[in-house]
């Protein structure tokens, strides 16, 4: 996370790549960081990482973000649920589409 918070774009990318390969190991920490993060760009990256973790623990957060006013967060929530590909994830996507939250 420290690398992702730097002002150097390459350091940010390096931090993201490092976390992406270990996202499943740090899913609880990533969710906690997402919930307390104010920076929209970091929140988007964190949600992408959370989705790539393929963890059932991410299901409630990903489902909640389907209703986000931030289109990028909604898109990453959809992608994360598609990657998770569980019955519950598919059901959340179906309901969000039926209610017009996502296309």
Order of alpha helices (4+ residues) and beta strands (2+ residues): alpha-alpha-alpha-alpha-alpha-alpha
